[in-house]
Every structure is written in C-alpha cells, then in structure tokens.
Amino acid sequence: MASPAGDPTRRAVDRTGRIGLVPPRYGPEVIGGAEAVMREMAAGLAARGWDVEVLTTCARDHFTWANEYPPGVERDGDITVRRFPAVVSTPRAERAALGASILAGVSLSIKEQSRWMNDDIRVPELFHFLLDRSGEYRALVFAPYMFWPTFACGQVAPERTVLMPCLHDEPAAYLELFEPLFTGSRGLWFLSDPEARLAQRIHPALPSHETIGSGITAPTSYDPDGFRRRHGIEGRFVLYAGRREGGKNWERLLDAFMRADERSKLPFSLVTMGTGPVIPPPAIADRVIDLGFCSDEDRNDAFAAADAYVQPSQYESFSRTIMEAWLAGTIVIGNAASEVVRWHCDRSCAGILYDDDFEFEQCLRFVADEPDAAVAIASAGRAYVLENYTWPTVLDRVESTIESWLPRTDAPCAS
C-alpha cells in the first residue's frame, strides 16, 4: 500500500507519544469505508514519524465475525497490529428482534438498548487490554460508532479518546445508549460537514470536534480496456462497489435497475464488486455481473471503465467510492436522500441526483443518450477531490487536532 503521508516535514509537529487506532476489522481484504480510512491513516501517520499501533479483532467479515486472522502482535510495515479474538456467544436472536423495533421507531429502554448492543460481537480481551494499558497512548482513535469495540472500549479512557463516528441519519443513531460516547470523548473527527451537523442535532453538548474529511490517494494510471479483458466484460455498464446489503439500498438498486431497463431498454449491464450476496431478479440476472472482492488495481480500472458510478445508499458519512469515481473521470448517479451525497454533488457539480425510481431511470437514460455530456459533468470531480481530500491535507488536520486536544504534556510516557 502506497504511503498517503505526503511531505512529513511540511509543518512542525510534536510527534512523540503513541497513537492507537481501533477499528473493528483491519487488513487489505477488509471492505468498509471506516476501515479503509483507518488503515490508510495509520500508514500516513507512521510515515510522518508517529508511533502507530492498530488494536483490532481477528475478524475479516462483519456479518459472521469469524476469527480469520491469528491473535497476537504482528507488523504491517511501520505499524504494530494487535489482534484480539472476536466473541459471538449467542445466536443474536435478541439483537435481531430489538433491531427490528429500532428500525420501526419503537422506543426502547436503556436496558433493552444495552441488550441489543451486547447480543453481538464483543471483544473482552481488547477491553481488558485497554483497562490495563490505555495510559500508554497519547490518543486512542475509535471508528465507527455503532460496533461494540467502539461503544465499550471507547469509554475506557475518554480523556484520550478521539471518536470518528462515521455517523449516518439512521434510527440507531438516536439511541440514548450512545450519548456518553459522543459527549464524553476528548474530541470527534467528522468526515463531512453534514455528518457534523447531524451529530450536533442529536447531541447538542458535543466536545471539541473538527471536520477532517477522508484522504484519497489518486491512482497514477488507469487501464479500463485491461479491466474489460481480465473479466470478459463487453458493452457499456454502470458500477456499484461496496457492501451489498439492505443498509446500502442494494436490493432497492437491483429492483430500480430492473424497472428502468424494462421501460427504457438501457444499454447497460450492472457490474458490482464488494461483499454480501448478489441475487438479482430473474429478468436481469444475465445483466448483473458480480466480481466479488477485487484488488485495488481492478477497482480503480473498473471506475475508469464504467459509464457511471451509482451510489444508492442514503446512509453515508463520506462515501469514498464517489471520490474514486471522480478521480477516474466517471459521473456519479447519487441518491438525493443522502445529505452527504447531495452535499458532495452540489459542491463539485460532478454528479446527478435522483429522488425516486423514475428519476433514477432518467439519470441512466441521460448517461446512455449523452455520454459526452456525462463525461463533461464528471470532469469537475477530479479537481474537487484533489483540492479537498488528499492525504497530506487530511493528515495535517489530524495532527493539528491531536496537538490541540492532547498536547504531549498531558499524556504519560509510553512504556
């Protein structure tokens, strides 16, 4: 993985003290926006001279939480990685039932909320490690907010905790269970202004916070024709990348694509890469091409080969895939129900938005009929990403907040 650090000497920073990053999963095969940000941030901070540790689980998949990596300490370049076993000791039936109530807007008692949180993955060895050794870290950075490792472990040493919540406007975000995590942390990093505004609406008494954004490393080259040859893809296609699950509107995307194709006879296939099941309706089964997990090179080339990138999710705190599409010169078709997606498209003028299935069809029709106009719209996206979301810029914001919130004199010496 290329270092996203940029020039580590560009500003005077006190880089003494250990930084602990605590994502629920970590590794090159892990798919997830928060996990990708944390992995690249770890590499960037280490390249700038920080002592960086990643404290995480042995799991790779957030559906099963099966322990696929060995526990213990390993090295990932300049980064120390400590892995702890993920524990799932119940069938998670109570979590499913209480989760359905949360989605339906039913008010749960704090006891019920606690049972919902604890009837899932837990990482007791990580919790006890931090009870014993949290004082060795200048800062402990947790993300995302909803998983047990962040919820429970993020409250062990709140005075040195930085929360990067990756917050979405979803029912679980409003549970009072999370209020101590948000208001008790030393500081919060947000990935976008809409995410920050949402957090302030839910928790008016937020501590220090900053919109740091997410760094994106621009590929040095693209090979769209090579991508097509490698995967045997012919003809025009639109792309979806990421987790294939209900929370990302994946099933809704399949249904909307089927209806649009029935009415407009679109020239596109739908190519998808990521994790989660792909079960298209029979009418478009031969038009949906699942590539599963792809390498970084394949992912980049796929964005360049696509006529458009579709972002159907309304639950986004940043959306790295939109940035990857714009870097490749590809137009974004985004769900206007996501305030974050709308914010990016409005600021960049590089995407088109839809409010319903009919407008989604019109967006696809536009890209099909006016490919040159679509490319012209997308052309503004690359400059938007490079101006706002390079890793050197983001890491400068990260270091500035660490110095402000956690000056070295406030932290004990690392052992």
Buried (B, 14 or more C-beta within 10 A) or exposed (E): EEBBBBEBEEEEBEBEBBBBBBBBBBBEEBBBBBBBBBBBBBBBBBBBBBBBBBBBBBBBBBEEBEBBBEBEEEEBEBBBBBBBBBBBEEEBEBBEEBBEBBEEEEEBEEEBBBBBBBBBBBBEBBBEBBEEBBBBBBBBBBBBBBBBBBBBBBBBBBBBBBBBBBBBBBBBBBBEBBEBBBBBBBBBBBBBBBBBBBBBEBBEEBBEBBBBBBBBBBBEEBBBEBBBEBBEBEEBBBBBBBBBBEEBBBBBBBBBBBBBBEEBEBBBBBBBBBBBEBEBEEEBEEBBBBBEEBEEBBBBBBBBBBBBBBBBBBBBBBBBBBBBBBBBBBBBBBBBBBBBBBBBBEEBEBBBBBEEBEBBBBBBBBBBEEBEEBBEBBBBBBEBBBEBBBBBBBBBBBBBBBBEBBEEEEBEEBE
